[in-house]
Amino acid sequence: MRLADIARASRDIGAASARTEKVALLAELFRAADPADAPVVIMYMAGRLPQRRIGVGWSSLKERREPAAEPRLGVREVDALLTRIAAVSGKGERKRLLDELMGAATEEEQLFLVRLISGELRQGALDAVAVEGLASAAGAPVADVRQAVMLSGSPAAVAEVLLAEGPSALGRFRLTVGRPVLPMLAHTAKNVGEALARTGPCALEEKLDGIRIQVHRDGDDVRVFTRTLADITDRTPEVVSLVRTLPVRQVVLDGELLAFDERGRPRPFQETSGRTGSTLDVVGAQTAVPLSPVFFEVLYVDGEDLLAVPASERRALLDRLVPEAQRVRRLVVADPTAPEERAAAEAFASEALERGQEGVVVKSLDAAYSAGRRGTSWLKVKPVHTLDLVVLGAEWGHGRRTGTLSNLHLGARAADGSFAMLGKTFKGLTDALLAWQTERLRKLVVTEEPWGVTVRPELVVEIAFDGVQRSTRYPAGVTLRFARVVRYRDDKLPADADTVESVTALLP
């Protein structure tokens, strides 16, 4: 497939307002694609590079190159060039390769590539929409394609097989030990009472302030993955040693990785993050701090896939396999309408906070494990509201902050794939974090203004706030009250950020 076909489709999809029209355009594109091109095509249409980052900044991209008169670039040729650009270390060679690529592209192709590489491709073709288009092109049920993507961890792998072999090939995508799946996620509830009313019979579990991990064991081979499916096995020997002692041959576990102090309370998130290769070690991560896994789900045991098994049964099996010290604390609420059980739930949530945890997660006892989905059968309750937002820009500081990028412009994910600004904040920044933030944002600059910079939407930051209120000042019609920075979440991608919909749901 030619790059010109993708650039044209991207333009048409961006101009389409209805989701059904976007899906139809994507389906047409996928039908025309060679199966071998499909992994790259679906990534591009979701606005992402297979290489993730290639070391090219905005200053290089904005340089004018004479466009080619006729389209001649193929998709795989472009992908190979971008892989070469990502692999080189010298700026001169990287620029030469970028010039080679851009010089072979037409004006429309250049525009597409600039937006794709800079992370500014806003065409409304999110992963979910791209998956629907893929399903339509292959004549496969959307739910089956979505499940295959969740279990493979990548729409690219599913696209190639599905377009080459048809819907029957989806059956090969199963939970496989050693291949991580996208984790199940939770929606937000305002308080414990609301969560109990929405879930019915449930269990409350402590919401831990650590790094989400998924652990796969096959015999003596143990692999540890993050929520973004990065392999951190070599940085977590404690986890490997513990899981090897469990009375199973094969197992897949879901949990959190934390550092605890001498009182058994969780240490700051940055210390855990530093041990697992975080870029935030500048703010005080200690590489010597020991880590402890705490598990709350078992997804697979000795040949049996447990994803569809009710949560109560999965937990009973987890209790038999994992020592109590490595299992999350929980409280079962069989009848949420009973006053005594509601009181016990409120008390459990208060005790979790006293032990230094973030809050609780309320989980339906009947829930299956929906890999990669943010379902209402899991509801998180935290006393201090926080959101994971994307940094869209920053303003130069004043006074003692002169020379630093201080006041952050914060955005939530919109339905069309863009990020809608919700407000600004400069609160909660330590001197060390301010310095790190300035250095990092300078590498992501898209435009420079007298007041500050706009940046590629790559950094996810956790923001605490006191409430949500309506506002005509911002495009989503809402803003945050008393927003302040909690921490940067380098374990999350922009696609993991909270949505405008989830923010507006918090309006009183």
JOKA-V363396 format. One line per field, one symbol per residue. ss: DSSP state (H for helix, E for strand, - for the rest). phi: phi as a letter, one per 20 degrees, with the letter a starting at -180 (. if undefined). A space follows every 50 residues. Layout:
ss->???
phi->???
This chain:
ss->-EHHHHHHHHHHHHH---HHHHHHHHHHHHHH--HHHHHHHHHHH----- -------HHHH------------EHHHHHHHHHHHHH---HHHHHHHHHH HHH---HHHHHHHHHHHH--------HHHHHHHHHHHH---HHHHHHHHH HH--HHHHHHHHHHH-HHHHHH------------EEEE---HHHHHHHH- -EEEEEE---EEEEEEEE--EEEEEE----E-HHH-HHHHHHHH-----E EEEEEEEE-E-----E--HHHHHHH-----HHH--------EEEEEEEEE E--EE-----HHHHHHHHHHH--HHHE--EEEE-----HHHHHHHHHHHH HHHH----EEEEEE---------EEEEEEEEE--EEEEEEEEEEEEE-HH HE--EEEEEEEEE-----EEEEEEE-----HHHHHHHHHHHH--EEEEE- -EEEE----EEEEEE-EEEE-------EEEE--EEEEE-----HHH--EH HHHH----
phi->.efgffffffffffefeefffffffffffffeefgfeggfgffffenceg emccmdefffffffcffffcfbfeffffffffffffefdeffffffffff fffedffffgfffffffendfddmefgffffffffffemdfgffffffff fembffffgffffedngfffffecfcfodfdfffcdeddfbfgffffeem gbcecfeeecdfccddccmeeccdcefemfedgfdcfffgffffeffbec bcdcacdcddefeneffggffffffdnfeeffeofdfeffdcecdcbcdb blndedgefggffffffgffedggfddffbcedfcfefgfffffffffff ffffenefqcddcffeffeegmddeefcceccfdfcceddfdabdffcmf egndedfeedcdfefenecefdqcbcenefffffffffffffedfdcdcg ercdcffdedcedeberdcfbefdfemcbdelfbfeaedfecdgfeffeg gffffeff
